Amino acid sequence: MSVTVPRIKPQPFFADKNRAFWNLQSVGWAGAFLLRGSSTIANGQPLSSLVPVLISTVTGYSVTLLIAVMFRFLVKKRPIVTWGVSIITVVAAAGLVAFIDAWVFSTQNRGSETAGLQLFLGAFYLSMTLLGAWSSLYYAINFYLTVEEQADQLLLLENQAANAQLAMLRYQLNPHFLFNTLNSISTLVLLKQTDRANAMLSRLSSFLRYTLINEPTAQVTIEQEIETLKLYLEIEKMRFEERLRPSFTIDPAVAHARLPSLLLQPLVENAIKYAVTPKEEGAEIAVSAQPAGDNVRIVVSDSGPGLNESGMRPHIPMSEGTGIGLPNIRDRLIQAFGERQSFETRSTPGGFSVIIEIPLNMDETSKVAA
């Protein structure tokens, strides 16, 4: 019989600031008492000498609680007010602790020849040292926590901005794709080919259902992305029939690697726009995914024309698309993977290729598409 041992997650020390304060307060003053007490005993003083040390420690503990209340109020003020009032508070508190220490010592040692002022000044020096160190530590911890909080807020804002950018890029795809599909459905309706128009609407509904139920920043496996591409190509097959000839070569080793949802659809749409549409015989579109070291290499190629002298593919009427595909892909890759990705377009005698390399990541994420 196996016993499942629950995993203990480490809790940050300052996760609960109130508890952290009391822990530091108690441990710090306990350490001060042990240090002063051991020094007193080591100097040959009787055990009764520990009583003033204990009273002094309890006084310091209590006074610093009052100082903490004052500092919590001052920390939100202007720096000149914070530091000026803080210094006055520490000096006054040190004077109070020194007075109590001197009174306790003189009461316990009535025969002592030490003058009252000298006794007070000695106690004041010690109290000022302890309370000054306590105050410095208090403000240092608060400064550290403030910096940490601001860093967390900055990271949160950066993540929100990145997610918003990814969402914007993803949402560009829907009108880009709808433009062509609805135009084709309208043409079929005008030609009174209602059966084909209904079939295209049904497949369009399935495709849009997929795009709408998933978060715009979701990641999917390559296997899921290919299934989505096939759903998209079923719609385009209604337009081009045998002129559109797709093929897929996906290495099983990378089938579960993750990439942003609907990353490849604009590339296939771009291939249809420049390779299939202008050629009467149509064209082949090939999609492949292979391991490349620690990366995945994804290639989307077609048998259409390559780049012309100006570095562009031959122009076709704007009614065939909006021309946002490739810039969109580049931006999404940068947003998702930063410098750990590459995007390359390549013109060959046999056509045109887009080559993408992304990290081979198969880990589950919190934003995985359904």
C-alpha positions as CSV (number, residue, x, y, z in Angstrom):
1,M,0.0,0.0,0.0
2,S,1.5,3.3,-1.1
3,V,1.3,6.4,1.0
4,T,1.0,9.7,-0.7
5,V,3.2,12.3,1.1
6,P,1.7,15.8,0.6
7,R,4.2,18.3,-0.9
8,I,5.1,21.2,1.4
9,K,5.3,24.4,-0.5
10,P,7.8,26.9,0.9
11,Q,6.1,30.0,2.1
12,P,7.9,33.3,1.6
13,F,9.0,34.8,5.0
14,F,7.3,38.2,4.2
15,A,4.1,36.7,2.7
16,D,2.4,37.6,6.0
17,K,4.0,41.0,6.9
18,N,2.3,41.2,10.3
19,R,3.6,37.7,11.4
20,A,7.0,38.5,10.0
21,F,7.2,41.7,12.1
22,W,6.3,39.9,15.3
23,N,8.8,37.1,14.6
24,L,11.6,39.5,13.9
25,Q,10.7,41.6,16.9
26,S,10.6,38.7,19.3
27,V,13.8,37.0,17.9
28,G,15.7,40.3,17.8
29,W,15.0,41.4,21.3
30,A,15.5,37.8,22.7
31,G,18.9,37.9,21.0
32,A,19.8,41.3,22.5
33,F,18.9,40.0,25.9
34,L,21.0,36.8,25.5
35,L,24.0,38.9,24.2
36,R,23.8,41.5,27.0
37,G,23.1,38.8,29.6
38,S,26.0,36.6,28.6
39,S,28.3,39.6,28.6
40,T,27.1,40.5,32.1
41,I,27.8,37.0,33.5
42,A,31.1,36.7,31.6
43,N,32.2,39.9,33.5
44,G,31.7,38.2,36.8
45,Q,28.4,39.9,37.8
46,P,25.9,38.1,40.0
47,L,22.8,36.6,38.5
48,S,20.8,39.4,40.0
49,S,22.5,41.7,37.5
50,L,20.3,40.1,34.8
51,V,17.2,41.8,36.3
52,P,18.1,45.3,34.9
53,V,19.0,43.7,31.6
54,L,15.6,41.9,31.5
55,I,13.8,45.1,32.4
56,S,15.8,47.1,29.8
57,T,15.0,44.5,27.1
58,V,11.2,44.5,28.0
59,T,11.3,48.3,27.9
60,G,13.0,48.3,24.5
61,Y,10.6,45.7,23.2
62,S,7.6,47.8,24.3
63,V,9.0,51.1,23.2
64,T,9.8,49.8,19.7
65,L,6.2,48.7,19.3
66,L,5.2,52.3,19.8
67,I,7.9,53.4,17.4
68,A,6.6,51.0,14.8
69,V,3.1,52.6,15.0
70,M,4.7,56.0,14.5
71,F,6.9,54.7,11.6
72,R,3.9,53.2,9.8
73,F,2.4,56.6,9.8
74,L,5.6,58.4,8.8
75,V,6.6,56.0,6.0
76,K,3.9,57.5,3.7
77,K,4.9,61.1,4.2
78,R,7.4,63.2,2.3
79,P,11.0,62.2,2.9
80,I,12.0,65.3,4.9
81,V,9.0,64.7,7.2
82,T,9.7,61.0,7.5
83,W,13.4,61.3,8.3
84,G,13.1,64.4,10.5
85,V,10.3,63.1,12.7
86,S,11.8,59.6,12.8
87,I,15.1,60.9,14.2
88,I,13.2,62.9,16.8
89,T,11.2,59.9,17.7
90,V,14.2,57.6,18.1
91,V,16.1,60.2,20.3
92,A,13.0,60.7,22.5
93,A,12.5,56.9,22.8
94,A,16.2,56.4,23.6
95,G,16.0,59.0,26.3
96,L,12.9,57.3,27.8
97,V,14.6,53.9,27.8
98,A,17.8,55.3,29.2
99,F,15.9,57.1,32.0
100,I,14.2,53.8,33.0
101,D,17.5,51.9,32.8
102,A,19.3,54.4,35.0
103,W,16.5,54.5,37.5
104,V,16.4,50.6,37.7
105,F,20.2,50.4,38.1
106,S,20.4,53.2,40.8
107,T,17.5,51.5,42.7
108,Q,19.2,48.1,42.7
109,N,22.7,49.6,43.4
110,R,22.0,52.3,46.0
111,G,25.6,52.3,47.2
112,S,27.0,52.8,43.7
113,E,29.3,55.9,43.3
114,T,28.3,56.4,39.7
115,A,26.7,59.8,39.2
116,G,23.2,60.0,37.9
117,L,24.0,62.0,34.8
118,Q,26.9,59.7,33.9
119,L,24.7,56.7,34.4
120,F,22.0,58.2,32.2
121,L,24.5,59.1,29.4
122,G,25.9,55.6,29.4
123,A,22.4,54.1,29.2
124,F,21.4,56.7,26.6
125,Y,24.3,55.7,24.3
126,L,23.4,52.0,24.6
127,S,19.7,52.7,24.0
128,M,20.4,55.0,21.1
129,T,22.6,52.3,19.5
130,L,19.9,49.6,19.9
131,L,17.0,51.8,18.8
132,G,19.0,53.3,15.9
133,A,19.8,49.8,14.6
134,W,16.2,48.7,15.1
135,S,14.9,51.7,13.2
136,S,17.4,51.3,10.3
137,L,16.4,47.6,10.0
138,Y,12.7,48.6,10.0
139,Y,13.1,51.1,7.2
140,A,15.4,48.8,5.2
141,I,12.9,46.0,5.3
142,N,10.1,48.3,4.3
143,F,12.1,49.7,1.5
144,Y,12.9,46.1,0.3
145,L,9.2,45.1,0.5
146,T,8.2,48.3,-1.4
147,V,10.7,47.6,-4.2
148,E,9.6,44.0,-4.4
149,E,5.9,45.0,-4.6
150,Q,6.7,47.6,-7.3
151,A,8.7,44.9,-9.2
152,D,5.7,42.5,-9.0
153,Q,3.3,45.2,-10.2
154,L,5.6,46.0,-13.1
155,L,5.9,42.4,-14.0
156,L,2.1,42.0,-13.8
157,L,1.6,45.1,-16.1
158,E,4.2,43.8,-18.5
159,N,2.4,40.4,-18.7
160,Q,-0.9,42.2,-19.1
161,A,0.5,44.3,-21.9
162,A,2.0,41.2,-23.6
163,N,-1.3,39.3,-23.3
164,A,-3.2,42.3,-24.7
165,Q,-0.7,42.5,-27.6
166,L,-1.2,38.8,-28.3
167,A,-4.9,39.1,-28.1
168,M,-4.9,42.0,-30.5
169,L,-2.8,40.0,-33.0
170,R,-5.0,36.9,-32.6
171,Y,-8.2,38.9,-33.1
172,Q,-6.8,40.3,-36.3
173,L,-7.1,36.8,-37.8
174,N,-10.9,36.5,-37.6
175,P,-11.8,39.5,-39.8
176,H,-8.9,38.6,-42.1
177,F,-10.2,35.1,-42.7
178,L,-13.9,36.1,-42.6
179,F,-13.3,38.6,-45.4
180,N,-12.5,35.8,-47.9
181,T,-14.9,33.2,-46.7
182,L,-18.0,35.5,-46.5
183,N,-17.1,36.9,-49.9
184,S,-17.1,33.3,-51.3
185,I,-20.5,32.5,-49.6
186,S,-22.0,35.6,-51.1
187,T,-20.8,34.6,-54.5
188,L,-22.3,31.1,-54.1
189,V,-25.6,32.6,-53.0
190,L,-25.6,34.9,-56.1
191,L,-25.0,31.9,-58.2
192,K,-27.9,30.1,-56.5
193,Q,-25.6,27.3,-55.3
194,T,-27.3,27.1,-51.9
195,D,-26.2,23.6,-51.0
196,R,-22.5,24.6,-51.3
197,A,-23.2,27.9,-49.5
198,N,-24.9,26.0,-46.6
199,A,-22.0,23.6,-46.4
200,M,-19.5,26.4,-46.3
201,L,-21.5,28.2,-43.6
202,S,-21.6,25.0,-41.5
203,R,-17.8,24.5,-41.8
204,L,-17.3,28.2,-41.1
205,S,-19.4,27.8,-37.9
206,S,-17.2,24.9,-36.7
207,F,-14.0,26.8,-37.4
208,L,-15.2,30.0,-35.6
209,R,-16.5,27.9,-32.7
210,Y,-12.9,26.7,-32.2
211,T,-11.5,30.2,-32.4
212,L,-14.0,31.7,-30.0
213,I,-14.0,29.1,-27.2
214,N,-10.2,29.5,-26.7
215,E,-8.3,32.3,-25.1
216,P,-6.5,34.5,-27.6
217,T,-3.2,33.9,-25.7
218,A,-3.7,30.1,-25.6
219,Q,-1.1,27.6,-26.7
220,V,-1.9,24.4,-28.5
221,T,0.0,21.4,-29.6
222,I,1.2,21.1,-33.2
223,E,-1.2,18.2,-33.6
224,Q,-4.1,20.4,-32.6
225,E,-2.9,23.2,-34.9
226,I,-2.8,20.8,-37.8
227,E,-6.4,19.6,-37.1
228,T,-7.5,23.2,-37.1
229,L,-5.7,23.8,-40.4
230,K,-7.5,20.9,-41.9
231,L,-10.8,22.3,-40.7
232,Y,-9.9,25.6,-42.4
233,L,-8.8,23.9,-45.6
234,E,-12.1,22.1,-45.8
235,I,-13.7,25.5,-46.1
236,E,-11.2,26.6,-48.8
237,K,-11.7,23.3,-50.6
238,M,-15.3,24.5,-51.3
239,R,-13.8,27.4,-53.2
240,F,-10.9,25.8,-55.0
241,E,-11.7,22.1,-55.2
242,E,-8.9,20.2,-56.8
243,R,-6.8,23.3,-57.4
244,L,-5.9,23.3,-53.7
245,R,-3.7,20.3,-52.9
246,P,-2.4,20.3,-49.3
247,S,-0.1,17.8,-47.6
248,F,1.2,17.4,-44.0
249,T,4.4,15.8,-42.7
250,I,4.5,15.9,-38.9
251,D,7.2,14.1,-37.0
252,P,5.6,12.3,-34.0
253,A,8.5,13.5,-31.8
254,V,7.2,17.1,-32.1
255,A,3.4,16.4,-32.4
256,H,2.9,17.6,-28.8
257,A,5.2,20.6,-28.9
258,R,3.3,23.8,-28.2
259,L,2.9,27.0,-30.2
260,P,0.4,29.9,-30.2
261,S,-3.1,29.0,-31.3
262,L,-3.8,29.7,-35.0
263,L,-0.2,30.6,-35.8
264,L,0.0,28.7,-39.0
265,Q,-3.4,29.5,-40.5
266,P,-2.3,32.9,-41.9
267,L,0.7,31.2,-43.6
268,V,-1.6,28.7,-45.3
269,E,-4.0,31.5,-46.2
270,N,-1.0,33.5,-47.6
271,A,0.0,30.4,-49.7
272,I,-3.6,30.2,-51.1
273,K,-3.6,33.9,-51.9
274,Y,-0.4,33.9,-53.8
275,A,0.0,30.3,-55.2
276,V,-3.5,28.8,-55.6
277,T,-5.6,31.8,-56.5
278,P,-3.7,33.2,-59.5
279,K,-2.9,29.8,-61.1
280,E,-5.5,28.0,-63.1
281,E,-4.0,24.7,-62.3
282,G,-3.8,25.5,-58.6
283,A,-0.8,24.7,-56.4
284,E,0.5,22.3,-53.7
285,I,0.8,23.5,-50.1
286,A,3.0,21.5,-47.8
287,V,3.2,21.8,-44.0
288,S,6.0,20.0,-42.1
289,A,7.2,20.0,-38.5
290,Q,10.5,18.4,-37.6
291,P,12.8,18.4,-34.6
292,A,15.9,20.7,-34.9
293,G,18.1,20.2,-31.9
294,D,16.3,21.8,-28.9
295,N,13.9,23.5,-31.3
296,V,11.0,22.7,-33.7
297,R,11.3,23.6,-37.3
298,I,8.0,24.3,-39.0
299,V,7.9,24.8,-42.8
300,V,4.9,26.1,-44.8
301,S,5.7,26.0,-48.5
302,D,3.8,26.3,-51.8
303,S,4.5,25.8,-55.4
304,G,3.6,29.3,-56.4
305,P,5.8,32.2,-57.5
306,G,8.6,33.3,-55.2
307,L,9.8,36.8,-54.4
308,N,10.3,39.4,-57.1
309,E,13.1,41.9,-57.4
310,S,11.6,44.1,-54.8
311,G,11.4,41.3,-52.3
312,M,7.7,40.9,-52.6
313,R,5.5,38.2,-54.0
314,P,3.7,39.1,-57.2
315,H,0.8,41.5,-56.5
316,I,-2.8,40.3,-56.8
317,P,-6.0,42.3,-56.3
318,M,-6.6,43.5,-52.7
319,S,-10.0,41.9,-52.7
320,E,-8.2,38.6,-52.1
321,G,-7.0,39.6,-48.6
322,T,-5.8,42.3,-46.2
323,G,-2.1,41.5,-46.3
324,I,-1.5,41.3,-42.5
325,G,-0.5,37.6,-42.4
326,L,3.3,37.6,-42.3
327,P,3.8,40.7,-40.1
328,N,1.2,39.3,-37.7
329,I,3.1,36.0,-37.4
330,R,6.4,37.7,-36.8
331,D,4.9,39.8,-34.0
332,R,3.2,36.8,-32.4
333,L,6.4,34.8,-32.4
334,I,8.3,37.7,-30.7
335,Q,5.6,38.2,-28.1
336,A,5.4,34.4,-27.4
337,F,9.1,33.4,-27.5
338,G,11.2,36.6,-27.5
339,E,14.7,35.9,-29.0
340,R,14.2,32.1,-28.8
341,Q,12.5,32.0,-32.2
342,S,13.3,32.7,-35.9
343,F,11.2,33.5,-38.9
344,E,12.6,33.2,-42.4
345,T,11.0,33.5,-45.9
346,R,12.8,31.7,-48.7
347,S,12.1,31.9,-52.5
348,T,13.1,28.8,-54.5
349,P,12.7,27.8,-58.1
350,G,10.0,25.5,-57.1
351,G,8.0,28.0,-55.0
352,F,8.0,29.9,-51.7
353,S,8.6,28.8,-48.1
354,V,8.2,30.2,-44.7
355,I,10.5,28.6,-42.1
356,I,9.8,29.0,-38.4
357,E,11.9,27.7,-35.4
358,I,10.5,27.8,-31.9
359,P,11.6,26.1,-28.6
360,L,10.6,22.5,-28.2
361,N,8.2,23.0,-25.3
362,M,5.8,20.2,-24.3
363,D,5.0,21.4,-20.8
364,E,1.3,22.0,-19.9
365,T,0.5,25.7,-19.5
366,S,-2.3,27.6,-17.8
367,K,-3.7,28.9,-21.1
368,V,-4.0,25.8,-23.3
369,A,-6.6,25.8,-25.9
370,A,-9.4,23.3,-25.8
